[in-house]
Amino acid sequence: MPRNTTSRMFFFVYVLQSLKDNKLYIGYTNNLKQRIEEHQKGKSFSTKFRLPFQLIYFEGGLDENDAKRREGYLKTTQGRRFLGLRLIQYQRLKKALAAGR
């Protein structure tokens, strides 16, 4: 049975945290899994000296321009505050789930 679906490429904005120095790296890509693997293998010049990384945040968008705009926002002071609050929420949730075990 034929399907009437259109293939659409999603773009992702992602935030990595270095486990070496706790600093953040913010980027965007259309293949999140592959891009993170590249970072972890040291294939990205901007991050290879700060390995290893953990993915701490990502969000998807419908086009590249939207992802670029969102990446730019997350690199601003206001965007960094947003990420800081998300990180605090994540750590609280992680702690609560660990306490419930």
N, CA, C and O atoms as a GROMACS GRO file, in nm:
protein
  404
    1MET      N    1   0.085  -0.118   0.000
    1MET     CA    2   0.000   0.000   0.000
    1MET      C    3   0.089   0.125   0.000
    1MET      O    4   0.173   0.139   0.089
    2PRO      N    5   0.073   0.214  -0.097
    2PRO     CA    6   0.157   0.334  -0.102
    2PRO      C    7   0.123   0.429   0.012
    2PRO      O    8   0.009   0.439   0.058
    3ARG      N    9   0.227   0.498   0.055
    3ARG     CA   10   0.208   0.593   0.164
    3ARG      C   11   0.228   0.734   0.112
    3ARG      O   12   0.318   0.760   0.031
    4ASN      N   13   0.147   0.824   0.160
    4ASN     CA   14   0.158   0.964   0.122
    4ASN      C   15   0.235   1.040   0.229
    4ASN      O   16   0.180   1.130   0.293
    5THR      N   17   0.358   1.005   0.248
    5THR     CA   18   0.439   1.077   0.346
    5THR      C   19   0.553   1.144   0.273
    5THR      O   20   0.605   1.092   0.174
    6THR      N   21   0.590   1.256   0.320
    6THR     CA   22   0.706   1.324   0.263
    6THR      C   23   0.820   1.310   0.361
    6THR      O   24   0.803   1.322   0.482
    7SER      N   25   0.936   1.284   0.307
    7SER     CA   26   1.055   1.271   0.389
    7SER      C   27   1.102   1.411   0.426
    7SER      O   28   1.125   1.495   0.339
    8ARG      N   29   1.117   1.435   0.552
    8ARG     CA   30   1.157   1.566   0.598
    8ARG      C   31   1.281   1.552   0.683
    8ARG      O   32   1.290   1.462   0.766
    9MET      N   33   1.377   1.639   0.664
    9MET     CA   34   1.499   1.635   0.741
    9MET      C   35   1.484   1.727   0.861
    9MET      O   36   1.448   1.844   0.848
   10PHE      N   37   1.512   1.674   0.977
   10PHE     CA   38   1.508   1.752   1.099
   10PHE      C   39   1.649   1.799   1.131
   10PHE      O   40   1.748   1.734   1.096
   11PHE      N   41   1.657   1.911   1.198
   11PHE     CA   42   1.784   1.963   1.247
   11PHE      C   43   1.777   1.970   1.398
   11PHE      O   44   1.672   2.001   1.454
   12PHE      N   45   1.887   1.943   1.461
   12PHE     CA   46   1.893   1.939   1.606
   12PHE      C   47   1.995   2.039   1.658
   12PHE      O   48   2.105   2.053   1.603
   13VAL      N   49   1.957   2.109   1.762
   13VAL     CA   50   2.050   2.191   1.839
   13VAL      C   51   2.086   2.107   1.960
   13VAL      O   52   1.998   2.048   2.023
   14TYR      N   53   2.212   2.100   1.992
   14TYR     CA   54   2.255   2.014   2.102
   14TYR      C   55   2.356   2.085   2.190
   14TYR      O   56   2.426   2.176   2.147
   15VAL      N   57   2.363   2.039   2.315
   15VAL     CA   58   2.458   2.094   2.410
   15VAL      C   59   2.534   1.979   2.473
   15VAL      O   60   2.475   1.886   2.529
   16LEU      N   61   2.665   1.986   2.463
   16LEU     CA   62   2.752   1.887   2.525
   16LEU      C   63   2.822   1.953   2.643
   16LEU      O   64   2.855   2.071   2.640
   17GLN      N   65   2.844   1.873   2.748
   17GLN     CA   66   2.920   1.922   2.862
   17GLN      C   67   3.047   1.839   2.873
   17GLN      O   68   3.043   1.716   2.875
   18SER      N   69   3.160   1.908   2.879
   18SER     CA   70   3.287   1.840   2.892
   18SER      C   71   3.299   1.782   3.033
   18SER      O   72   3.278   1.853   3.131
   19LEU      N   73   3.334   1.656   3.042
   19LEU     CA   74   3.357   1.595   3.173
   19LEU      C   75   3.496   1.629   3.224
   19LEU      O   76   3.530   1.601   3.339
   20LYS      N   77   3.577   1.689   3.139
   20LYS     CA   78   3.712   1.730   3.176
   20LYS      C   79   3.711   1.866   3.247
   20LYS      O   80   3.775   1.882   3.351
   21ASP      N   81   3.640   1.964   3.190
   21ASP     CA   82   3.640   2.099   3.247
   21ASP      C   83   3.501   2.156   3.274
   21ASP      O   84   3.488   2.272   3.312
   22ASN      N   85   3.396   2.076   3.254
   22ASN     CA   86   3.256   2.114   3.276
   22ASN      C   87   3.205   2.225   3.184
   22ASN      O   88   3.093   2.273   3.204
   23LYS      N   89   3.281   2.267   3.086
   23LYS     CA   90   3.236   2.371   2.995
   23LYS      C   91   3.140   2.312   2.894
   23LYS      O   92   3.140   2.192   2.867
   24LEU      N   93   3.057   2.401   2.837
   24LEU     CA   94   2.954   2.359   2.742
   24LEU      C   95   2.998   2.384   2.599
   24LEU      O   96   3.073   2.478   2.571
   25TYR      N   97   2.952   2.300   2.509
   25TYR     CA   98   2.968   2.319   2.366
   25TYR      C   99   2.829   2.314   2.306
   25TYR      O  100   2.754   2.220   2.333
   26ILE      N  101   2.794   2.413   2.226
   26ILE     CA  102   2.662   2.422   2.165
   26ILE      C  103   2.679   2.416   2.014
   26ILE      O  104   2.760   2.488   1.957
   27GLY      N  105   2.602   2.329   1.949
   27GLY     CA  106   2.610   2.315   1.805
   27GLY      C  107   2.478   2.271   1.747
   27GLY      O  108   2.380   2.253   1.819
   28TYR      N  109   2.476   2.254   1.616
   28TYR     CA  110   2.356   2.203   1.549
   28TYR      C  111   2.398   2.108   1.439
   28TYR      O  112   2.510   2.115   1.388
   29THR      N  113   2.307   2.018   1.404
   29THR     CA  114   2.336   1.916   1.303
   29THR      C  115   2.206   1.858   1.250
   29THR      O  116   2.100   1.877   1.309
   30ASN      N  117   2.215   1.787   1.139
   30ASN     CA  118   2.097   1.715   1.090
   30ASN      C  119   2.106   1.566   1.123
   30ASN      O  120   2.015   1.490   1.092
   31ASN      N  121   2.216   1.524   1.186
   31ASN     CA  122   2.232   1.384   1.228
   31ASN      C  123   2.296   1.384   1.367
   31ASN      O  124   2.418   1.381   1.380
   32LEU      N  125   2.213   1.388   1.469
   32LEU     CA  126   2.259   1.404   1.606
   32LEU      C  127   2.350   1.289   1.651
   32LEU      O  128   2.456   1.312   1.709
   33LYS      N  129   2.309   1.167   1.625
   33LYS     CA  130   2.387   1.051   1.668
   33LYS      C  131   2.527   1.052   1.607
   33LYS      O  132   2.627   1.034   1.678
   34GLN      N  133   2.534   1.074   1.478
   34GLN     CA  134   2.664   1.076   1.410
   34GLN      C  135   2.751   1.190   1.461
   34GLN      O  136   2.871   1.172   1.481
   35ARG      N  137   2.692   1.307   1.481
   35ARG     CA  138   2.770   1.424   1.525
   35ARG      C  139   2.828   1.402   1.664
   35ARG      O  140   2.943   1.439   1.689
   36ILE      N  141   2.751   1.344   1.753
   36ILE     CA  142   2.801   1.318   1.888
   36ILE      C  143   2.913   1.215   1.884
   36ILE      O  144   3.012   1.227   1.957
   37GLU      N  145   2.899   1.115   1.799
   37GLU     CA  146   3.007   1.016   1.784
   37GLU      C  147   3.134   1.084   1.733
   37GLU      O  148   3.244   1.050   1.778
   38GLU      N  149   3.120   1.179   1.642
   38GLU     CA  150   3.237   1.252   1.592
   38GLU      C  151   3.304   1.329   1.704
   38GLU      O  152   3.427   1.330   1.715
   39HIS      N  153   3.224   1.394   1.787
   39HIS     CA  154   3.281   1.466   1.901
   39HIS      C  155   3.354   1.369   1.994
   39HIS      O  156   3.467   1.396   2.035
   40GLN      N  157   3.292   1.258   2.027
   40GLN     CA  158   3.350   1.162   2.121
   40GLN      C  159   3.479   1.099   2.068
   40GLN      O  160   3.566   1.060   2.146
   41LYS      N  161   3.491   1.090   1.937
   41LYS     CA  162   3.612   1.032   1.876
   41LYS      C  163   3.720   1.136   1.851
   41LYS      O  164   3.826   1.103   1.796
   42GLY      N  165   3.695   1.261   1.890
   42GLY     CA  166   3.794   1.366   1.872
   42GLY      C  167   3.807   1.417   1.731
   42GLY      O  168   3.910   1.474   1.695
   43LYS      N  169   3.703   1.399   1.649
   43LYS     CA  170   3.709   1.442   1.509
   43LYS      C  171   3.673   1.589   1.490
   43LYS      O  172   3.683   1.642   1.379
   44SER      N  173   3.631   1.656   1.595
   44SER     CA  174   3.598   1.797   1.587
   44SER      C  175   3.709   1.877   1.655
   44SER      O  176   3.735   1.859   1.774
   45PHE      N  177   3.774   1.964   1.579
   45PHE     CA  178   3.886   2.041   1.633
   45PHE      C  179   3.845   2.122   1.756
   45PHE      O  180   3.922   2.134   1.852
   46SER      N  181   3.724   2.178   1.753
   46SER     CA  182   3.682   2.266   1.862
   46SER      C  183   3.656   2.194   1.993
   46SER      O  184   3.648   2.258   2.098
   47THR      N  185   3.644   2.062   1.990
   47THR     CA  186   3.614   1.990   2.114
   47THR      C  187   3.713   1.879   2.148
   47THR      O  188   3.706   1.823   2.257
   48LYS      N  189   3.805   1.846   2.058
   48LYS     CA  190   3.888   1.728   2.080
   48LYS      C  191   3.981   1.738   2.202
   48LYS      O  192   4.026   1.636   2.253
   49PHE      N  193   4.010   1.858   2.248
   49PHE     CA  194   4.098   1.874   2.364
   49PHE      C  195   4.022   1.875   2.496
   49PHE      O  196   4.082   1.888   2.603
   50ARG      N  197   3.889   1.860   2.489
   50ARG     CA  198   3.806   1.865   2.610
   50ARG      C  199   3.728   1.737   2.632
   50ARG      O  200   3.628   1.738   2.704
   51LEU      N  201   3.770   1.627   2.572
   51LEU     CA  202   3.704   1.498   2.584
   51LEU      C  203   3.714   1.444   2.725
   51LEU      O  204   3.809   1.478   2.796
   52PRO      N  205   3.622   1.362   2.768
   52PRO     CA  206   3.499   1.317   2.703
   52PRO      C  207   3.384   1.415   2.728
   52PRO      O  208   3.394   1.507   2.809
   53PHE      N  209   3.276   1.393   2.655
   53PHE     CA  210   3.156   1.477   2.665
   53PHE      C  211   3.034   1.394   2.701
   53PHE      O  212   3.030   1.273   2.679
   54GLN      N  213   2.936   1.463   2.755
   54GLN     CA  214   2.805   1.402   2.772
   54GLN      C  215   2.702   1.497   2.713
   54GLN      O  216   2.712   1.618   2.727
   55LEU      N  217   2.604   1.439   2.647
   55LEU     CA  218   2.494   1.518   2.590
   55LEU      C  219   2.404   1.558   2.706
   55LEU      O  220   2.354   1.472   2.778
   56ILE      N  221   2.383   1.688   2.725
   56ILE     CA  222   2.298   1.731   2.835
   56ILE      C  223   2.167   1.793   2.789
   56ILE      O  224   2.075   1.810   2.869
   57TYR      N  225   2.158   1.828   2.659
   57TYR     CA  226   2.035   1.890   2.612
   57TYR      C  227   2.032   1.883   2.460
   57TYR      O  228   2.136   1.897   2.394
   58PHE      N  229   1.914   1.862   2.404
   58PHE     CA  230   1.895   1.876   2.259
   58PHE      C  231   1.750   1.908   2.231
   58PHE      O  232   1.661   1.878   2.311
   59GLU      N  233   1.728   1.969   2.118
   59GLU     CA  234   1.592   1.995   2.072
   59GLU      C  235   1.593   1.991   1.920
   59GLU      O  236   1.695   2.019   1.856
   60GLY      N  237   1.480   1.956   1.862
   60GLY     CA  238   1.469   1.942   1.718
   60GLY      C  239   1.395   2.057   1.655
   60GLY      O  240   1.313   2.123   1.718
   61GLY      N  241   1.426   2.080   1.528
   61GLY     CA  242   1.359   2.183   1.451
   61GLY      C  243   1.336   2.134   1.310
   61GLY      O  244   1.392   2.033   1.269
   62LEU      N  245   1.254   2.204   1.235
   62LEU     CA  246   1.216   2.160   1.102
   62LEU      C  247   1.310   2.204   0.991
   62LEU      O  248   1.310   2.146   0.883
   63ASP      N  249   1.391   2.307   1.017
   63ASP     CA  250   1.482   2.348   0.911
   63ASP      C  251   1.612   2.403   0.970
   63ASP      O  252   1.622   2.432   1.089
   64GLU      N  253   1.711   2.416   0.882
   64GLU     CA  254   1.845   2.456   0.925
   64GLU      C  255   1.847   2.598   0.980
   64GLU      O  256   1.918   2.625   1.078
   65ASN      N  257   1.772   2.688   0.919
   65ASN     CA  258   1.769   2.827   0.967
   65ASN      C  259   1.718   2.836   1.110
   65ASN      O  260   1.770   2.913   1.191
   66ASP      N  261   1.616   2.757   1.141
   66ASP     CA  262   1.562   2.755   1.276
   66ASP      C  263   1.667   2.704   1.375
   66ASP      O  264   1.682   2.759   1.484
   67ALA      N  265   1.740   2.600   1.336
   67ALA     CA  266   1.844   2.544   1.423
   67ALA      C  267   1.957   2.645   1.445
   67ALA      O  268   2.006   2.659   1.557
   68LYS      N  269   1.997   2.715   1.340
   68LYS     CA  270   2.102   2.816   1.354
   68LYS      C  271   2.058   2.929   1.448
   68LYS      O  272   2.135   2.975   1.532
   69ARG      N  273   1.934   2.970   1.431
   69ARG     CA  274   1.881   3.078   1.516
   69ARG      C  275   1.878   3.034   1.662
   69ARG      O  276   1.916   3.110   1.751
   70ARG      N  277   1.834   2.912   1.686
   70ARG     CA  278   1.826   2.861   1.823
   70ARG      C  279   1.966   2.843   1.882
   70ARG      O  280   1.987   2.871   2.000
   71GLU      N  281   2.060   2.795   1.802
   71GLU     CA  282   2.198   2.782   1.849
   71GLU      C  283   2.252   2.919   1.891
   71GLU      O  284   2.314   2.932   1.996
   72GLY      N  285   2.226   3.019   1.807
   72GLY     CA  286   2.270   3.156   1.840
   72GLY      C  287   2.211   3.204   1.971
   72GLY      O  288   2.280   3.266   2.052
   73TYR      N  289   2.083   3.175   1.993
   73TYR     CA  290   2.018   3.216   2.118
   73TYR      C  291   2.083   3.148   2.238
   73TYR      O  292   2.111   3.212   2.339
   74LEU      N  293   2.106   3.017   2.228
   74LEU     CA  294   2.162   2.943   2.341
   74LEU      C  295   2.304   2.989   2.376
   74LEU      O  296   2.351   2.965   2.486
   75LYS      N  297   2.370   3.055   2.283
   75LYS     CA  298   2.505   3.107   2.309
   75LYS      C  299   2.503   3.246   2.371
   75LYS      O  300   2.608   3.298   2.408
   76THR      N  301   2.384   3.307   2.384
   76THR     CA  302   2.373   3.437   2.448
   76THR      C  303   2.365   3.420   2.599
   76THR      O  304   2.349   3.308   2.648
   77THR      N  305   2.376   3.528   2.671
   77THR     CA  306   2.365   3.523   2.817
   77THR      C  307   2.230   3.469   2.859
   77THR      O  308   2.222   3.385   2.949
   78GLN      N  309   2.124   3.515   2.796
   78GLN     CA  310   1.991   3.466   2.829
   78GLN      C  311   1.976   3.318   2.798
   78GLN      O  312   1.915   3.244   2.874
   79GLY      N  313   2.032   3.275   2.686
   79GLY     CA  314   2.028   3.133   2.650
   79GLY      C  315   2.106   3.047   2.747
   79GLY      O  316   2.065   2.936   2.778
   80ARG      N  317   2.219   3.099   2.794
   80ARG     CA  318   2.299   3.025   2.894
   80ARG      C  319   2.222   3.011   3.025
   80ARG      O  320   2.231   2.908   3.092
   81ARG      N  321   2.148   3.114   3.061
   81ARG     CA  322   2.063   3.104   3.182
   81ARG      C  323   1.958   2.996   3.164
   81ARG      O  324   1.934   2.916   3.255
   82PHE      N  325   1.895   2.992   3.047
   82PHE     CA  326   1.796   2.890   3.016
   82PHE      C  327   1.858   2.751   3.032
   82PHE      O  328   1.798   2.663   3.095
   83LEU      N  329   1.977   2.731   2.975
   83LEU     CA  330   2.045   2.601   2.986
   83LEU      C  331   2.080   2.569   3.130
   83LEU      O  332   2.069   2.454   3.173
   84GLY      N  333   2.122   2.670   3.206
   84GLY     CA  334   2.154   2.649   3.347
   84GLY      C  335   2.034   2.600   3.425
   84GLY      O  336   2.046   2.510   3.508
   85LEU      N  337   1.919   2.659   3.399
   85LEU     CA  338   1.796   2.615   3.467
   85LEU      C  339   1.759   2.473   3.427
   85LEU      O  340   1.718   2.394   3.511
   86ARG      N  341   1.773   2.441   3.299
   86ARG     CA  342   1.743   2.304   3.253
   86ARG      C  343   1.838   2.204   3.319
   86ARG      O  344   1.795   2.095   3.356
   87LEU      N  345   1.964   2.240   3.333
   87LEU     CA  346   2.061   2.152   3.395
   87LEU      C  347   2.029   2.129   3.543
   87LEU      O  348   2.042   2.018   3.593
   88ILE      N  349   1.988   2.234   3.611
   88ILE     CA  350   1.948   2.221   3.752
   88ILE      C  351   1.827   2.129   3.764
   88ILE      O  352   1.823   2.043   3.852
   89GLN      N  353   1.728   2.147   3.676
   89GLN     CA  354   1.609   2.061   3.678
   89GLN      C  355   1.647   1.915   3.653
   89GLN      O  356   1.596   1.825   3.719
   90TYR      N  357   1.737   1.893   3.559
   90TYR     CA  358   1.781   1.757   3.528
   90TYR      C  359   1.850   1.695   3.649
   90TYR      O  360   1.824   1.579   3.682
   91GLN      N  361   1.938   1.769   3.714
   91GLN     CA  362   2.010   1.715   3.830
   91GLN      C  363   1.915   1.684   3.945
   91GLN      O  364   1.933   1.584   4.014
   92ARG      N  365   1.816   1.768   3.965
   92ARG     CA  366   1.717   1.742   4.071
   92ARG      C  367   1.636   1.617   4.039
   92ARG      O  368   1.612   1.534   4.128
   93LEU      N  369   1.594   1.602   3.915
   93LEU     CA  370   1.518   1.485   3.874
   93LEU      C  371   1.602   1.358   3.891
   93LEU      O  372   1.554   1.256   3.940
   94LYS      N  373   1.726   1.366   3.848
   94LYS     CA  374   1.817   1.251   3.859
   94LYS      C  375   1.835   1.211   4.006
   94LYS      O  376   1.836   1.092   4.039
   95LYS      N  377   1.850   1.310   4.093
   95LYS     CA  378   1.867   1.283   4.236
   95LYS      C  379   1.741   1.222   4.296
   95LYS      O  380   1.748   1.130   4.376
   96ALA      N  381   1.624   1.275   4.256
   96ALA     CA  382   1.497   1.223   4.307
   96ALA      C  383   1.475   1.079   4.261
   96ALA      O  384   1.429   0.996   4.338
   97LEU      N  385   1.508   1.051   4.136
   97LEU     CA  386   1.491   0.914   4.086
   97LEU      C  387   1.587   0.818   4.156
   97LEU      O  388   1.550   0.704   4.184
   98ALA      N  389   1.708   0.862   4.184
   98ALA     CA  390   1.804   0.778   4.253
   98ALA      C  391   1.761   0.750   4.397
   98ALA      O  392   1.784   0.642   4.450
   99ALA      N  393   1.700   0.849   4.460
   99ALA     CA  394   1.654   0.833   4.598
   99ALA      C  395   1.535   0.738   4.607
   99ALA      O  396   1.513   0.673   4.710
  100GLY      N  397   1.458   0.729   4.499
  100GLY     CA  398   1.339   0.643   4.497
  100GLY      C  399   1.370   0.496   4.474
  100GLY      O  400   1.280   0.412   4.485
  101ARG      N  401   1.493   0.463   4.442
  101ARG     CA  402   1.530   0.324   4.414
  101ARG      C  403   1.550   0.243   4.538
  101ARG      O  404   1.582   0.125   4.529
   0.00000   0.00000   0.00000
